[in-house]
Amino acid sequence: MSWITDRLQSAVEWLYTRTFANFILGFPIATLFVTTVIISPFYYLTDIYVKVSTHPDEDVGQILLSLFLLLWIVIMVIAAALLFALGSRTLKYVNTDNRVDDLKTSGLIDQTKCSISLIGLSLIPFTSEDWQSILEKKLISRVKIKLLIADPKTEFSQNRRSSLRRQDKLSDDIKRSIERFTDFKSDISERHGDISKNFEFRVYKNNASMSTFIFDDEIRLGLMIEQGTGLTAPEIRISRKGKQVELFKQITEHFDNVWKDAEEV
């Protein structure tokens, strides 16, 4: 029973990482498959009974099955919409193999139309060619991007480096990120002119507490676990809807406060 419960919980968590449209379509299809396997014998028995007793020339079972499938899809689409709306009122806790890659596979980065705000130790994964290409496309579409990187000299960074047992690597990652983002902004400025003003990054000295990714109306918080990396950290997902609005506001204000105190690069 526990195995079944775990599988169902994993399925629900996965569904909530999908877009609203995928959730609405996926839920009825998944439940329809299971239900059809269970209910089909009933319709075949009904078909046999009606043919034998009253209307031998009518394919009643197929008619009833078709009507049932149509009615089921309508009911499940409504149920999925209600489930998605209710689920958005609660915090969603998700484990992913790679939080940064999940931003692409979940479609969140593609859906972002206005702003991207990120807090991390080094944000080194976002300096890859693939991510720089993604960020460039977002800048071209007028998305505003703000990045906050930890100062490698602060006590927070030193303690974090010690907990990760990564002596100079964390400092090297931060320095490499600053260099790459500086080059990236210069390149964007040369090739696209004014849109480079929508790309900013700063170095913060205070304790940011959590790796924070803000994409328009969605926030993903990565917990900084001892000897764990931000890429594989457990993630809390918050949406600017329902009961999460106030929490969403607090996190965005947290980002703004860290941003104001951070140093421009």
Secondary structure, DSSP 8 states (H G I E B T S, - for coil): -HHHHHHHHHHHHHHHTS-HHHHHHHHHHHHHHHHHHHHHHHHHHHHHHHHHHT-TT--HHHHHHHHHHHHHHHHHHHHHHHHHHHHTTS-EEE--S-HHHHHHHTSHHHH--SEEEEEES--GGGGSHHHHHHHHHHHHTT-EEEEEEE-TTSHHHHHHHHHTT-TTHHHHHHHHHHHHHHHHHHHHHHHHGGGGGGEEEEEE-S---EEEEEETTEEEEEE--TT--SSSS-EEEEESSGGGHHHHHHHHHHHHHHHHHSEE-
